[in-house]
Amino acid sequence: MATKLSGIRLARRLDEVGFSDIVQIRNKVMAMRAEGLQVHALHGGEPYFETPEDIKFAAVKALVENQTHYAPSSGLPELRKALVEKLASKNRIQVTTDEVIATVGGSQGLYAAFQSVLDPGDDALVFSPYWTPIGDLVTGAQARPLLVPTATARRNGIRKTLEQFSTPKTRAIYYNTPQNPSGLVFTRKEAEEVAAFAIERDLVVIADEAYEDLVYDGEHVSIASLPGMLERTITCFTFSKTYAMTGWRAGYAVAQEPFMTALRKIVLYSTNGVTTPVQHAMIYALKTPEVQIAAYREEYRKRRDLLVSALNEVGLECDPPAGAFYAFPNVEKINKNSRTAAQILLDKAHIATIPGSVFGAQGEGHLRFGYAIGIPEIEDCAEALRRFLA
Ligand SMILES: Cc1ncc(COP(=O)(O)O)c(C=O)c1O
């Protein structure tokens, strides 16, 4: 009997979902290092320091005390209580413990948010350049990302520009501040404009505040704290950046009904929650005093200033980014095509960066330099830049 193979194919919803270019660059860097070459690694997005000892001990203690059983899928009550307190005091977001959910990193929160809001055929407005996975999260929901050039929006007016790019099928706006890859921090007035537009058009805002603690100039405004926004916003947070916990996969999301029920279903059927010892570490991490977080921020600011002055010195124009830990200079001096520019910089100066076009067409002509690395490494990179370009 002939074998019928037509059933062996992927579900169509994955057709438009890409794989990360960043992983390919990481592999190339590993291969160069294996050959014994010194590579200046500015392609990454991980804190320069290790997870603080006492946070690690909280997880170890939980393990030793047999906190190894199923926890409620949405998170331990003690964790959700601590999150509610943090959200009220730091983000001015007033919610109950039923309106927060622990997620496996910010990534699971974002995945669940897009899945909860978008139907096939819907559109979502995305300020661009944008963090690459967002395009895939939107297409993975069989929806279409509508890229809104952030620079144009800031110049011509946020509301006017959103109006221009919006369609009758638009259901959501992805709103990331501080931004990856540009380091941009939206002002309160800009947040208010996005909010006014969302209310006027009855849209949902998916807010990504992964870098909320890394604002050097200006203030961090959680859009869900603005009047009329809590009921239409799903806000996603992570422990990855603030507490150097990238590998722990710890995050949380905040939303009201009907969204919270949807988030709960997605978390339940994908991971059934965050691992129990990690939740204990999250509870402990939330006790970190604000002065400690400010001290980390100050360390990043030093790195930012060092890198940005080196970039400008060699003619790679770059305004100091107001937040996050990336610089996003114009590199047309090296090559107009950012993939070619990244390749040249890697081959000739052994500096690993990410091509701006990976973050949307609006990132073309730029490279992303991640400065969450040691100060000596930034100084070495600055020296390599000078040798190559000065
Ligand atoms: C803008 C942005 N959002 C969300 C995340 C999610 O991080 P994680 O899944 O580690 O919490 C990242 C990580 O790089 C990011 O840059």
The ligand as an SDF file (V2000), in Angstrom:
LIG
                    3D

 16 16  0  0  0  0  0  0  0  0999 V2000
   12.4480   44.0590   24.9180 C   0  0  0  0  0  0  0  0  0  0  0  0
   12.5290   42.7420   25.5790 C   0  0  0  0  0  0  0  0  0  0  0  0
   11.4070   42.2160   26.0710 N   0  0  0  0  0  0  0  0  0  0  0  0
   11.3960   41.0300   26.6880 C   0  0  0  0  0  0  0  0  0  0  0  0
   12.5470   40.3070   26.8510 C   0  0  0  0  0  0  0  0  0  0  0  0
   12.3690   38.9600   27.5180 C   0  0  0  0  0  0  0  0  0  0  0  0
   13.3270   38.5340   28.3110 O   0  0  0  0  0  0  0  0  0  0  0  0
   13.1680   37.1780   29.1620 P   0  0  0  0  0  0  0  0  0  0  0  0
   12.3860   36.2150   28.3720 O   0  0  0  0  0  0  0  0  0  0  0  0
   14.5540   36.7680   29.4380 O   0  0  0  0  0  0  0  0  0  0  0  0
   12.4570   37.5690   30.3940 O   0  0  0  0  0  0  0  0  0  0  0  0
   13.7660   40.8020   26.3480 C   0  0  0  0  0  0  0  0  0  0  0  0
   15.0240   40.0450   26.4380 C   0  0  0  0  0  0  0  0  0  0  0  0
   16.0220   40.3280   25.8340 O   0  0  0  0  0  0  0  0  0  0  0  0
   13.7440   42.0620   25.6920 C   0  0  0  0  0  0  0  0  0  0  0  0
   14.8570   42.6000   25.1980 O   0  0  0  0  0  0  0  0  0  0  0  0
  1  2  1  0
  2  3  1  0
  2 15  2  0
  3  4  2  0
  4  5  1  0
  5  6  1  0
  5 12  2  0
  6  7  1  0
  7  8  1  0
  8  9  2  0
  8 10  1  0
  8 11  1  0
 12 13  1  0
 12 15  1  0
 13 14  2  0
 15 16  1  0
M  END
$$$$
